[in-house]
């Protein structure tokens, strides 16, 4: 099994985000990668920097899951924002088209509100380079599995599963798990994405909601009481050709490891009806009881069991890092998952 991390991800390093109306230190920064790397080392594993990444191929694949105007926005918005009078150093929206807008604006402020769903996605001068490096890491891991590796892990930050076709949110800009599935689809006719993050992967759901070649399943804290609030209900099952290929299992806020593992067993049982040939795991570690965004109450030992259950699928698998934020437990939780997944 190979483990990948592109060091340019460090270039996306926002200091703050808005939490319940107040500026707060962002938990999604380079220190996450440091702690996760320590967790791999604890499990006797080490990261490899991707070799030469074909940026043209990466952008071509990203265009399969994100709209052209959104990709252009991410690449150009900081420079255009800085050209505005009295602009702040970071791009952050002050207006949103709540309820939907009738036309796409030309002005940078309007575009920021259109594409940046919430206040957890500030964009700095170097953000796009870091965001693209995160996606490149997912691409290289998926290419390794498509090329014959049985498993690969991508340490991606910023994460991606809240990023939709043309929307950033929840620290996510480009959907790394969806990108990994796109790469796998070049070699496998049916691919499943299993999202075990604390939060619903609403962006991933949006990307594949009407498709029948990629199955998406998520277990997460109930959005009636938790971010992302507006997506993630059990009644969201797909549309058109994709009807029945999207499964959500929301959990009561504060649910423990026993409830989480029971839901995971149910999710994986439903996935087997789809008969996937390869799997992407959107690997969140933020379901731990001490995570700063905590909504569930898993213990370290529960992540061992999550890893074991996913390993038993015995399918070509790409692990894409999603949530899990800095605490004294984060490294140990990744080590626990890897112990279970690799059979250590």
Buried (B, 14 or more C-beta within 10 A) or exposed (E): BBBBBBBBBBBBBBEBBBBEEEEEEBBBBBBBBBBBBBBBBBBEBEBEEBEEBEEEEBBEBBEEBBBEEBBEBBBEBBEBBEEEEEBEEBBBBEEBEEEEEEEEBEEBBBBBBBBBBBBBBBBBBBBBBBBBBBBBBBBBBBBBBBEEBEBBBBBBBBBBBBBBEBBBBBBBBBBBBBBBBBBBBEBBEBBBBBBBBBBBBBBBBBBBBBBBBBBBBBBBBBBEEBBBEEBBEEEBBBEEEBEEBBBBBBBEBEBBBEBBBBBBEBBBEBBEEBEBBBBBBBBBBBBBBBBEBBBBBBBBEBBBBBBBBBBEBEBBBBBBBBBBBBBEBBBBBBBBBBBBBBEE
